[in-house]
Amino acid sequence: SGYHYFRTEQSRIILGGGRQLDLEGERTIEEGLNERIKAQLVEDLHEIVAPGLGLEVDYMWSGTMAFGPNKQPVVRRVSDRVVAGVRLGGMGVAVGTGIGQELSQLLG
């Protein structure tokens, strides 16, 4: 149903997840941030991930998750110059690197 995650990338922290906090509110194709989830992630940053560091959030974004009849991502060639890695089921941060490697092999 959801989880919270973070990872470091160079000198930054990428933090996300939290859809389980508002499953109904997350069933939308409307763009924008979910304020309840945003507040919890900022609290997680300050209380769990980097307590006492006084970090500020530079960027926030949301996206539309794609789900299908099974939990397998779609990784395929679309045309001679285009490949697609889609339907990651909300796991883009977790599986994105592996999907990117598969896509690069399709292009190579």
N, C-alpha and C positions, 0 to 999 in steps of 0.2 A: 504493500500500500504506500510505502514511502520511507524515506530515511533522510538523515542529514549527513553531509560529507564535507570534507575540506582537504585541500592539498596545497602545497607550496609550489610556486612556479617562479623561478628566479627570486626576486625580492618581494614577491606578492603572495597573498593567500587567496585562493579561490574557494568560496564557501557556498553551499547550495543545498537543495533538497527541500524537505518539509511539506511535501504535498499532502501527507497524511493529516496535517493540521486542519485542512479544509478541503476534503475530497470533493464535496459538491461544488464549492467555489472554483476548484481547479478544472472542472469539466466545462471548459469554454474554449472558444476560438478567438475570444476578444483579447487584444493585446493589453498589457499593463501588468503592474506588480500587484500581488496579493498582499495587502497591508498586514494581515495577521502573520503570514509566513515571513514577510520581510522583517517584522519586529522580532520574531523568534530567532531568525538567523543572525541579526545584529546582536541580540542578547547572547547567543551562543559564541559569537566572535569575542565579545568582551568578558564573558564569564568562564568559558571552557577552552576555546582555542588559543587565545592570546590575552589572558587576564593581566590587568595592570599595565598594559602597554599603551593604552590610549589610542589605538589605531582608528583611522577614519576610513569610511567606505568611499572609494573613488567611483566605482561603476556598479550599476545594478541592471539586470535585464531579466526577462522571462521569455519563455518560448512555448510553442505548441508541441505537445508530445504526440507521437504517432504510435498507435497500437494496432496490432493486426490479430488474426485468428490464432497465431502462435507467438511464442516469445523470441523468434529468430529475426535478427535484423535482415534487411534486404541490402545486399551488396552486389551490384551488377553494372555492366557497361550499358550506357544509354545510347551512345553514338560513338563514332570514331574518336571524338575529342572530349566526351563527357562520361564520367562514371558517377554512380550514386551510392551513398551509404546512408540509408534511412531506416525508419521504424526501429529506433533503438529503445523504445519503451521507457523513456525516462532515465536510461542508463548511459547517456552520451559521454559523460565525464569518465565513467568507469571503463567503458569499452571503446571509447573513441580512438585511442591510440592504435589498438589492434585493428579496428575497422579502417583507419587511415593507412596502415601497412597493407592491408588487403587491396584497398583502392589503388595504392601506388603500384602494386604488382599488376593490376589490370591495365594500368596506363603504360607500364614498362614493357 
